[in-house]
């Protein structure tokens, strides 16, 4: 009911307006258009609210009728436009992707890892060698129950595959990683240790009637030199006398005191002038280092 009344009122109003009929009242040609933009400075200023007229900068004739200034192009767009037209599209969808690694490389890596796992002893991938088991000797007190034959530790090879206990191998690993490798640095790193002696059923210093050496229990190893990556061999005998290497060797010798219970060097006695003796024997007073 209300809708009908509103329609009727609109029709009556249209009829009362002079020159207007229902046919042309809503025609596009007769609809109200927006006022034209002022074309003079005075006209623009007259339309501004008085509160803004004083705060805006003075207008000139050039400001009238101008469109907004285009945003300047960014440095990235200019740099892209300067590139040669022959370059390929750099969009994410068409950019070059790295070539997939060949299956042969992956297979080779897996093969090496399997080989390392297969050659690991003492439950450590960094200790490579083979199981030996029980070893015995002619003298009473010699031998070991679960010995291993080690060929490399932490990537550093031994000049001869050495028989020792896992306790000795793990102590050797800590010493190599913490002191030997760091002592010589990464630029010309140690790649091999020269082994003077490992398991050997004998007395201390081969003296008749002396106690069984820790070598006879597979708990000791003697190191007489360090082979560097460039082929240089730094021996304990000559390096200890050379001012260029003595400080480094002394630091490495001192670092062994902790992982090993007994550490003997060139200053211990005449028997150890040319090598470091390292064993895992424990003493009540602590590590014995000379």
C-alpha positions in Angstrom: 0.0 0.0 0.0 2.8 2.4 0.9 4.7 1.5 -2.3 1.7 2.4 -4.4 1.3 5.8 -2.7 4.9 6.6 -3.3 4.7 5.8 -7.0 1.5 7.9 -7.4 3.2 10.9 -5.6 6.1 10.7 -7.9 3.9 10.7 -11.0 1.9 13.7 -9.7 5.1 15.6 -9.0 6.5 15.0 -12.4 3.2 16.1 -14.1 3.2 19.4 -12.1 6.7 20.4 -13.1 6.6 22.6 -16.2 8.0 21.0 -19.4 8.7 17.7 -17.7 6.9 14.5 -18.4 7.3 10.9 -17.1 8.8 10.0 -20.5 11.7 12.4 -20.2 12.1 13.0 -16.5 14.6 10.2 -16.1 16.2 10.3 -19.5 20.0 10.3 -19.5 20.1 13.5 -21.6 18.1 15.4 -19.1 19.8 14.0 -15.9 21.9 16.4 -13.8 25.6 16.4 -14.7 28.5 17.3 -12.4 29.6 20.9 -12.5 32.6 21.6 -14.8 36.0 22.0 -13.1 36.9 25.7 -12.6 39.2 27.0 -15.2 40.6 30.1 -13.4 42.7 30.6 -10.3 40.1 32.9 -8.8 37.3 30.4 -9.3 39.3 27.6 -7.6 40.2 29.8 -4.6 36.6 30.9 -4.2 35.4 27.3 -3.8 38.0 26.4 -1.2 36.9 26.5 2.5 38.2 29.5 4.3 40.0 27.2 6.8 42.1 25.8 4.0 42.6 28.8 1.8 45.3 30.3 3.9 47.3 27.0 4.5 47.6 25.9 0.9 50.5 27.2 -1.4 49.6 29.8 -3.9 48.1 28.4 -7.1 49.2 29.4 -10.6 47.6 29.1 -13.9 49.6 26.0 -14.7 48.0 24.2 -11.7 44.5 24.5 -13.2 43.3 21.5 -15.2 46.5 19.4 -14.6 46.1 15.7 -14.0 48.0 14.1 -11.1 51.8 13.8 -11.8 52.8 10.3 -12.8 54.8 8.4 -10.2 58.5 8.3 -11.2 59.9 5.0 -12.3 61.8 3.0 -9.7 65.5 2.2 -10.0 64.6 -1.5 -10.5 62.4 -0.7 -13.5 65.0 1.5 -15.0 67.7 -1.2 -14.4 65.5 -3.9 -16.0 64.9 -1.6 -19.0 68.6 -1.2 -19.5 69.3 -4.9 -19.8 69.9 -6.3 -23.2 66.8 -7.5 -25.0 68.4 -10.9 -25.7 68.5 -12.0 -22.1 66.0 -14.7 -21.0 63.0 -13.9 -18.9 64.0 -13.7 -15.2 60.6 -14.4 -13.9 60.3 -17.1 -11.2 58.3 -19.3 -13.5 60.9 -19.3 -16.3 64.1 -18.8 -14.3 66.8 -21.4 -14.7 66.8 -24.1 -12.0 69.9 -26.0 -10.9 70.4 -29.3 -12.6 69.4 -32.3 -10.6 72.2 -34.2 -9.1 72.9 -37.3 -11.1 71.9 -40.6 -9.6 75.5 -41.8 -9.9 76.7 -39.1 -7.5 74.1 -40.0 -5.0 74.9 -43.7 -5.4 78.6 -43.0 -4.9 77.9 -41.0 -1.7 75.7 -43.8 -0.3 78.3 -46.3 -1.2 81.0 -44.4 0.6 78.8 -44.1 3.6 78.1 -47.8 3.6 81.8 -48.5 3.3 82.5 -46.2 6.3 79.8 -47.8 8.3 81.2 -51.2 7.4 84.7 -50.2 8.3 83.8 -48.5 11.6 85.0 -49.9 14.9 84.3 -49.1 18.5 80.8 -47.9 17.5 82.2 -44.7 15.9 82.2 -43.9 12.2 85.2 -41.7 12.7 87.3 -44.6 13.8 88.0 -46.8 10.8 89.6 -50.2 11.0 88.7 -53.9 11.7 87.9 -56.1 14.6 90.7 -58.2 16.1 89.2 -59.6 19.2 91.4 -61.2 21.8 95.2 -60.9 21.5 97.8 -62.6 23.6 101.5 -62.6 24.1 104.4 -64.7 25.3 104.9 -62.8 28.5 102.5 -63.0 31.4 100.3 -59.9 31.6 100.3 -59.2 27.9 97.2 -59.2 25.7 93.7 -57.6 25.4 90.2 -59.0 25.1 88.5 -56.8 22.5 91.2 -55.2 20.4 90.8 -53.5 17.1 93.2 -52.7 14.3 92.8 -49.0 13.4 93.8 -47.4 10.1 92.4 -43.9 10.4 90.8 -41.7 13.0 88.8 -38.5 12.3 90.0 -38.5 8.7 93.7 -38.7 9.7 95.4 -42.0 8.6 97.9 -43.9 10.7 101.2 -44.7 8.9 100.7 -48.4 10.0 97.5 -50.1 11.0 97.7 -50.2 14.8 96.3 -52.7 17.3 94.8 -51.1 20.4 91.8 -51.2 22.7 88.7 -49.1 21.9 89.5 -47.0 25.0 92.8 -46.1 23.5 91.3 -45.5 20.0 88.7 -43.1 21.5 91.3 -41.2 23.5 93.4 -40.9 20.3 90.3 -39.5 18.5 89.8 -36.8 21.2 93.4 -35.8 21.0 93.5 -35.7 17.2 90.3 -33.6 16.9 90.9 -31.3 19.8 94.7 -30.7 19.7 96.4 -32.2 16.6 94.1 -30.9 13.9 93.8 -27.5 15.6 97.5 -27.3 16.4 98.6 -27.4 12.8 95.5 -25.5 11.5 93.2 -26.0 8.5 95.4 -24.3 5.9 98.0 -27.1 5.8 96.3 -29.7 7.9 97.6 -33.0 9.3 96.7 -35.9 7.1 98.7 -38.7 8.7 100.4 -39.7 11.9 103.7 -41.6 11.9 103.3 -44.5 14.3 106.5 -45.7 15.9 104.9 -48.4 18.0 101.5 -49.8 19.0 100.7 -53.3 20.5 103.8 -55.1 21.4 104.2 -57.7 24.2 107.3 -56.4 26.0 108.5 -54.8 29.2 108.8 -51.0 29.8 111.6 -49.7 27.6 112.5 -53.3 26.8 114.4 -53.6 30.1 114.7 -57.2 31.4 112.7 -57.8 34.5 110.7 -54.6 34.2 106.9 -54.4 34.4 104.8 -55.1 31.3 104.5 -52.0 29.2 101.1 -50.6 28.3 102.0 -51.5 24.8 101.8 -55.1 25.9 98.1 -54.4 26.9 97.2 -52.7 23.7 96.7 -49.5 25.7 99.5 -47.4 24.2 100.7 -45.9 21.0 103.9 -44.0 20.1 103.7 -41.1 17.6 107.0 -39.9 16.0 105.8 -37.5 13.4 103.0 -35.6 11.6 102.5 -35.6 7.9 100.9 -32.4 6.5 98.8 -31.9 3.5 101.6 -30.5 1.4 103.8 -33.5 2.1 105.9 -32.0 4.9 106.8 -34.4 7.7 107.2 -32.7 11.1 109.1 -35.2 13.3 109.2 -35.1 17.0 113.0 -35.5 17.1 113.7 -32.5 14.7 110.6 -30.5 15.3 111.2 -30.2 19.0 114.6 -28.6 18.3 113.2 -26.2 15.6 111.9 -22.9 16.9 109.3 -22.8 14.1 107.6 -26.0 15.2 108.6 -26.6 18.9 105.9 -24.4 20.3 103.3 -26.1 18.2 104.5 -29.6 19.2 104.7 -28.6 22.8 101.1 -27.5 22.7 100.0 -30.7 21.1 102.0 -32.8 23.6 100.4 -30.9 26.5 96.9 -31.4 25.0 97.3 -35.2 25.2 97.6 -34.9 28.9 93.9 -35.6 29.8 92.6 -37.9 27.2 95.6 -40.1 28.0 96.8 -41.1 31.5 100.5 -41.1 30.7 102.1 -38.7 28.2 105.9 -38.8 27.7 107.9 -36.6 25.3 111.4 -35.6 24.4 112.1 -34.1 27.8 110.9 -37.2 29.8 114.0 -39.3 29.3 116.4 -40.6 26.7 114.0 -43.2 25.6 111.4 -40.7 24.3 113.5 -38.1 22.5 112.0 -39.0 19.1 108.4 -39.7 19.9 105.3 -39.0 22.1 104.3 -42.0 24.2 100.6 -42.0 24.9 98.7 -44.6 27.0 95.4 -44.8 28.9 96.8 -46.1 32.2 95.3 -44.3 35.1 97.2 -43.1 38.2 95.9 -42.3 41.6 97.5 -38.9 41.5 96.1 -38.1 38.1 97.6 -37.9 34.6 101.4 -38.4 34.5 102.9 -36.0 31.8 106.6 -35.4 31.3 
